[in-house]
Amino acid sequence: MRPGSIRIRSAIALSVIVTALWLSTAVFTARLLSAELDEVFDSALQETGQRILQLAVVDVLNREEEGITRRVTGLAAHDEHFTYVVRDDTGAILLTSHRADPDDFPAFRQSGFHEANGHRFFQDSAVRGTVILTIAEPLSHRQEVGVEMAVALALPLMVMVPLSVVAIFYGLGFGLRPLEALRNQLSRRGATALSPVPVDGLPDELRPIADTVNDLLARLDMAFAAERSFAANAAHELRTPLAGALAQVQRLRQQATDPETRRRADEVEQTLKRLTRLSERLMQLARAEGARLVSDRPTDLCAILSLVVHDFDHGPDAGRVTLALPDAAVMSHIDPDAVAIVARNLIENALRHGQAGPVQVRLGADGTLTVDNESPVIPPDQLASLTDRFVRGASGGDGSGLGLAIVQTISGRVGSNLHLQSPIPGHTAGFRAALLLQAHPANKMDTQP
């Protein structure tokens, strides 16, 4: 099961925590306020009862007739939350509020607060217990106030909780931007781009990661540099003994009179020539992987391709290579040696693995180099593997299997792509290799080890 996004997981967790905190705080506040409101209501009930008791005592003592029940008349229509009755020590009702129902007022034995019949009562007495006041407040009034208070607390939460969730998602996205920037920096690193990741501006939590990655990149760069250096040095050191051995074999073949000896000398000569070409390819591959391939000054591609094709006019493949150039010069910042290596490898690959037909080399005005040769249709799966190292085509040529791999390496480092097509577009057969030979120094893709 995939762990998912850190941002989403963290945002959900924080949202749940914040929501739970908001709700628990609201519940605690509601309970605290409810308790405080009960104290306020009890205080108001007691204060009102004591004031009414004083007035009731004056009214009872100033009466000329005893045993008469009076009901206070309301002066105007209003919500009466307090009702009361006044009794004597025998339980006879002396005074009631205008909405009081005596049946709802139990006779309590003790003074103080009581609850019964859905009311909160306060009872007090005066004149040595002969005047007893019982005042009541409906509990429904307090519940109504409590509900209104809870609603007043909940309404802001209905707005604040969604806003908090949105703020959490945005805040996490903003906070994780340096991590996304670090990921983008790492995605640009590869076998040919091992420069250190910049640590300026990174948060303290990401600096150790960047430092560790930079140490790893430095070790990889050293390992790759050592590998390239070994391949280049080995290939370079092999050139002299191979050239000497080739000269000795050629001399031996000239001096030999036995046909079998000459045949074997020819085989050894061909083997030495293949080793020589392999050492040259290894040096080209080392250059493609490690040398600086983008120069600060542009060079005319037409002149470079003319020189490369001219070399093939003086060999065994003279006349097979045709060159088509645009009328105007095509300038490129790719190193001239790298352009020559690319062109030579593509042409040699076409000559060696193509049929005995012409090889057409064209340079477009935009810097696109195209090399076409005659060949049977190459299956797509085999076509995709031709750029792998030491992979040869099905033609059975004596190549090293490094030509297209070298071109692919150079094209990747200068920010281009090698496109292989078979058949040639618009034809039923053939093989085409094309890539864009353009690179600007402001967008260098290669590094200098």
DATA-V213372 format. One record per residue. RES is the residue in three letters. SS is DSSP state (A for helix, B for strand, O for the rest). PSI is psi in degrees with one decimal (* if undefined). D_FIRST is the distance of its C-alpha to the first C-alpha in whole Angstrom. Layout:
# DATA-V213372
RES|SS|PSI|D_FIRST + RES|SS|PSI|D_FIRST
This chain:
# DATA-V213372
MET|O|130.5|0 + ARG|O|138.4|4 + PRO|O|-20.4|6 + GLY|O|-171.7|9 + SER|O|135.7|12 + ILE|A|-39.2|14 + ARG|A|-46.1|17 + ILE|A|-44.5|16 + ARG|A|-44.8|14 + SER|A|-40.7|18 + ALA|A|-42.3|20 + ILE|A|-45.0|18 + ALA|A|-46.4|19 + LEU|A|-37.9|22 + SER|A|-42.8|23 + VAL|A|-42.6|22 + ILE|A|-46.7|24 + VAL|A|-42.3|27 + THR|A|-43.6|27 + ALA|A|-39.5|28 + LEU|A|-43.1|30 + TRP|A|-46.9|32 + LEU|A|-43.6|32 + SER|A|-38.7|33 + THR|A|-40.4|36 + ALA|A|-42.3|37 + VAL|A|-44.7|38 + PHE|A|-42.3|39 + THR|A|-40.4|42 + ALA|A|-41.9|42 + ARG|A|-41.1|43 + LEU|A|-44.7|45 + LEU|A|-36.0|47 + SER|A|-41.2|48 + ALA|A|-41.4|50 + GLU|A|-39.1|51 + LEU|A|-37.4|53 + ASP|A|-39.8|54 + GLU|A|-40.4|56 + VAL|A|-45.1|57 + PHE|A|-41.0|58 + ASP|A|-40.6|60 + SER|A|-43.0|62 + ALA|A|-39.0|63 + LEU|A|-41.6|64 + GLN|A|-45.0|66 + GLU|A|-45.6|67 + THR|A|-43.1|68 + GLY|A|-42.2|70 + GLN|A|-39.0|72 + ARG|A|-44.7|73 + ILE|A|-36.2|74 + LEU|A|-41.7|75 + GLN|A|-43.5|78 + LEU|A|-37.2|79 + ALA|A|-38.4|79 + VAL|A|-44.7|82 + VAL|A|-41.9|84 + ASP|A|-41.7|84 + VAL|A|-42.7|85 + LEU|A|-25.4|87 + ASN|O|4.1|89 + ARG|O|143.9|89 + GLU|O|-29.7|93 + GLU|O|141.9|92 + GLU|O|158.6|89 + GLY|O|12.1|87 + ILE|O|134.2|86 + THR|O|125.7|82 + ARG|B|144.9|81 + ARG|B|126.0|78 + VAL|O|128.8|77 + THR|O|133.3|77 + GLY|O|136.5|74 + LEU|O|-31.7|76 + ALA|O|159.0|73 + ALA|O|130.5|70 + HIS|O|163.8|67 + ASP|O|117.0|64 + GLU|O|103.0|65 + HIS|O|-22.8|62 + PHE|B|130.2|65 + THR|B|153.7|68 + TYR|B|160.4|70 + VAL|B|148.4|73 + VAL|B|126.8|76 + ARG|B|163.4|78 + ASP|O|-175.6|81 + ASP|O|-12.7|81 + THR|O|-5.8|81 + GLY|O|-0.8|79 + ALA|O|137.5|81 + ILE|B|126.2|79 + LEU|B|-34.0|81 + LEU|B|140.4|78 + THR|B|155.9|75 + SER|O|166.5|73 + HIS|O|-17.1|73 + ARG|O|7.2|70 + ALA|O|136.8|70 + ASP|O|110.4|70 + PRO|A|-27.6|72 + ASP|A|-21.7|70 + ASP|A|-1.8|67 + PHE|O|97.5|68 + PRO|O|155.3|68 + ALA|O|104.6|71 + PHE|O|146.4|69 + ARG|O|-29.0|71 + GLN|O|153.0|70 + SER|O|163.1|69 + GLY|B|-161.4|66 + PHE|B|142.3|63 + HIS|B|160.2|62 + GLU|B|132.7|59 + ALA|B|150.4|61 + ASN|O|33.4|61 + GLY|O|21.8|58 + HIS|B|157.8|60 + ARG|B|121.4|60 + PHE|B|148.8|63 + PHE|B|129.0|66 + GLN|B|137.2|69 + ASP|B|161.3|72 + SER|B|161.6|76 + ALA|B|173.0|79 + VAL|O|52.7|82 + ARG|O|36.3|82 + GLY|O|9.1|80 + THR|O|-16.6|82 + VAL|B|113.8|80 + ILE|B|123.5|76 + LEU|B|133.4|73 + THR|B|115.1|70 + ILE|B|140.8|68 + ALA|B|148.8|64 + GLU|B|130.0|61 + PRO|B|133.6|59 + LEU|A|-23.5|55 + SER|A|-30.0|54 + HIS|A|-43.5|55 + ARG|A|-39.7|53 + GLN|A|-38.0|50 + GLU|A|-42.8|51 + VAL|A|-39.4|51 + GLY|A|-40.6|48 + VAL|A|-43.6|46 + GLU|A|-39.1|47 + MET|A|-42.1|46 + ALA|A|-40.3|42 + VAL|A|-41.0|42 + ALA|A|-32.3|44 + LEU|A|-33.3|41 + ALA|A|-33.7|38 + LEU|A|-47.0|39 + PRO|A|-32.8|38 + LEU|A|-34.5|35 + MET|A|-23.6|34 + VAL|A|-41.9|35 + MET|A|-37.6|34 + VAL|A|-49.9|30 + PRO|A|-39.2|29 + LEU|A|-37.4|31 + SER|A|-40.8|29 + VAL|A|-45.2|26 + VAL|A|-42.4|27 + ALA|A|-35.9|28 + ILE|A|-45.6|25 + PHE|A|-44.5|23 + TYR|A|-43.0|26 + GLY|A|-41.3|27 + LEU|A|-40.0|23 + GLY|A|-41.2|24 + PHE|A|-40.4|27 + GLY|A|-27.6|26 + LEU|O|4.0|23 + ARG|A|-41.9|26 + PRO|A|-34.5|27 + LEU|A|-40.3|23 + GLU|A|-38.9|23 + ALA|A|-39.6|27 + LEU|A|-40.3|26 + ARG|A|-40.9|23 + ASN|A|-39.1|25 + GLN|A|-42.8|28 + LEU|A|-32.7|26 + SER|A|-21.5|25 + ARG|O|-8.6|28 + ARG|O|146.1|29 + GLY|B|-168.3|29 + ALA|O|-27.4|31 + THR|O|6.3|34 + ALA|B|86.7|33 + LEU|O|28.0|33 + SER|O|152.0|35 + PRO|O|150.2|34 + VAL|O|128.0|31 + PRO|O|134.1|34 + VAL|O|-5.2|33 + ASP|O|130.2|36 + GLY|O|-4.4|34 + LEU|O|144.3|31 + PRO|O|162.4|30 + ASP|A|-32.1|31 + GLU|A|-27.0|27 + LEU|A|-15.7|27 + ARG|A|-44.9|30 + PRO|A|-37.1|29 + ILE|A|-45.8|26 + ALA|A|-40.2|28 + ASP|A|-41.5|31 + THR|A|-42.4|29 + VAL|A|-39.6|27 + ASN|A|-39.1|31 + ASP|A|-41.6|32 + LEU|A|-42.8|30 + LEU|A|-38.1|31 + ALA|A|-42.1|35 + ARG|A|-40.2|34 + LEU|A|-40.3|32 + ASP|A|-42.1|35 + MET|A|-40.5|38 + ALA|A|-43.8|36 + PHE|A|-39.6|36 + ALA|A|-41.1|40 + ALA|A|-38.7|41 + GLU|A|-44.8|40 + ARG|A|-39.6|41 + SER|A|-40.6|44 + PHE|A|-44.9|45 + ALA|A|-44.3|44 + ALA|A|-44.9|47 + ASN|A|-41.5|49 + ALA|A|-44.5|49 + ALA|A|-39.0|50 + HIS|A|-42.5|53 + GLU|A|-25.0|54 + LEU|A|-19.0|54 + ARG|A|-44.9|56 + THR|A|-51.2|59 + PRO|A|-33.0|59 + LEU|A|-40.8|58 + ALA|A|-41.6|61 + GLY|A|-43.2|63 + ALA|A|-38.7|62 + LEU|A|-40.8|62 + ALA|A|-42.0|66 + GLN|A|-41.1|67 + VAL|A|-41.3|66 + GLN|A|-38.4|67 + ARG|A|-39.4|71 + LEU|A|-40.0|70 + ARG|A|-37.3|70 + GLN|A|-34.4|73 + GLN|A|-18.2|75 + ALA|O|141.7|74 + THR|O|-16.6|76 + ASP|O|125.1|74 + PRO|A|-36.3|72 + GLU|A|-38.5|69 + THR|A|-41.3|69 + ARG|A|-38.4|69 + ARG|A|-44.1|66 + ARG|A|-33.9|64 + ALA|A|-38.3|65 + ASP|A|-42.0|63 + GLU|A|-42.4|60 + VAL|A|-38.4|60 + GLU|A|-43.1|61 + GLN|A|-38.5|58 + THR|A|-43.2|56 + LEU|A|-36.0|57 + LYS|A|-39.1|56 + ARG|A|-39.7|53 + LEU|A|-37.2|52 + THR|A|-45.1|54 + ARG|A|-37.9|52 + LEU|A|-41.7|48 + SER|A|-37.0|50 + GLU|A|-41.9|50 + ARG|A|-38.3|47 + LEU|A|-39.1|45 + MET|A|-38.8|47 + GLN|A|-40.6|46 + LEU|A|-41.0|42 + ALA|A|-39.2|43 + ARG|A|-41.8|45 + ALA|A|-33.0|42 + GLU|A|-26.0|39 + GLY|A|-22.6|41 + ALA|O|164.4|44 + ARG|O|121.2|45 + LEU|O|-7.5|44 + VAL|B|124.7|45 + SER|B|163.5|49 + ASP|B|-22.6|50 + ARG|B|133.2|53 + PRO|B|155.8|53 + THR|B|148.2|54 + ASP|B|118.7|56 + LEU|A|-29.7|53 + CYS|A|-42.1|56 + ALA|A|-40.6|58 + ILE|A|-45.8|56 + LEU|A|-33.9|55 + SER|A|-42.1|59 + LEU|A|-42.5|59 + VAL|A|-46.9|56 + VAL|A|-34.1|58 + HIS|A|-33.5|61 + ASP|A|-34.3|60 + PHE|A|-16.1|59 + ASP|O|-9.3|63 + HIS|O|18.2|64 + GLY|O|-167.5|62 + PRO|O|-17.2|62 + ASP|O|25.6|60 + ALA|O|133.7|63 + GLY|O|-10.6|63 + ARG|O|-21.7|59 + VAL|B|123.5|57 + THR|B|144.0|58 + LEU|B|129.6|57 + ALA|B|121.3|57 + LEU|O|152.1|57 + PRO|O|165.5|57 + ASP|O|-36.9|60 + ALA|O|160.8|59 + ALA|O|145.2|58 + VAL|O|108.5|54 + MET|B|143.3|53 + SER|B|147.2|50 + HIS|B|2.4|49 + ILE|B|140.3|47 + ASP|O|134.1|49 + PRO|A|-38.2|52 + ASP|A|-38.5|51 + ALA|A|-39.3|47 + VAL|A|-42.1|49 + ALA|A|-39.7|51 + ILE|A|-43.2|48 + VAL|A|-50.6|46 + ALA|A|-44.1|49 + ARG|A|-42.3|51 + ASN|A|-39.9|48 + LEU|A|-40.6|47 + ILE|A|-44.3|51 + GLU|A|-37.5|51 + ASN|A|-40.7|48 + ALA|A|-40.3|49 + LEU|A|-40.2|52 + ARG|A|-39.0|51 + HIS|A|-9.4|49 + GLY|O|171.5|50 + GLN|O|168.9|53 + ALA|O|68.6|57 + GLY|O|-177.8|57 + PRO|O|152.1|57 + VAL|B|118.6|54 + GLN|B|121.9|54 + VAL|B|123.9|53 + ARG|B|143.0|52 + LEU|B|121.5|52 + GLY|O|163.8|51 + ALA|O|-22.1|52 + ASP|O|0.7|49 + GLY|O|11.3|48 + THR|B|121.3|46 + LEU|B|127.8|47 + THR|B|130.7|47 + VAL|B|118.1|48 + ASP|B|142.9|49 + ASN|B|158.3|50 + GLU|O|135.6|51 + SER|O|157.9|49 + PRO|O|164.2|47 + VAL|O|130.9|44 + ILE|O|128.9|41 + PRO|O|150.9|38 + PRO|A|-39.9|35 + ASP|A|-38.1|33 + GLN|A|-34.3|36 + LEU|A|-38.0|36 + ALA|A|-23.3|33 + SER|O|-1.8|34 + LEU|O|-22.3|37 + THR|O|-1.6|36 + ASP|O|154.3|35 + ARG|O|140.2|37 + PHE|O|29.1|39 + VAL|O|123.6|39 + ARG|O|153.0|42 + GLY|O|175.8|42 + ALA|O|1.5|44 + SER|O|-15.8|47 + GLY|O|23.0|48 + GLY|O|168.4|49 + ASP|O|27.9|50 + GLY|O|172.5|48 + SER|O|-13.3|46 + GLY|O|17.2|42 + LEU|O|-10.6|42 + GLY|A|-56.2|44 + LEU|A|-29.4|41 + ALA|A|-38.4|38 + ILE|A|-44.6|41 + VAL|A|-41.9|41 + GLN|A|-40.3|37 + THR|A|-45.1|37 + ILE|A|-44.4|40 + SER|A|-38.2|39 + GLY|A|-36.4|35 + ARG|A|-23.0|37 + VAL|O|8.1|40 + GLY|O|22.0|37 + SER|O|-178.0|38 + ASN|O|135.9|36 + LEU|O|121.3|38 + HIS|B|123.4|38 + LEU|B|131.7|39 + GLN|B|137.6|40 + SER|O|120.4|42 + PRO|O|172.3|44 + ILE|O|135.8|46 + PRO|O|129.1|45 + GLY|O|-1.9|48 + HIS|O|169.5|49 + THR|O|-7.1|48 + ALA|O|-173.4|48 + GLY|O|169.9|48 + PHE|B|134.3|45 + ARG|B|135.6|45 + ALA|B|129.2|43 + ALA|B|144.0|43 + LEU|B|157.6|42 + LEU|B|120.3|43 + LEU|O|60.7|45 + GLN|O|136.4|45 + ALA|O|139.8|44 + HIS|O|140.3|45 + PRO|A|-23.5|45 + ALA|A|-15.7|44 + ASN|A|51.0|40 + LYS|O|133.5|40 + MET|O|-12.0|37 + ASP|O|164.1|39 + THR|O|152.8|40 + GLN|O|114.2|42 + PRO|O|*|41
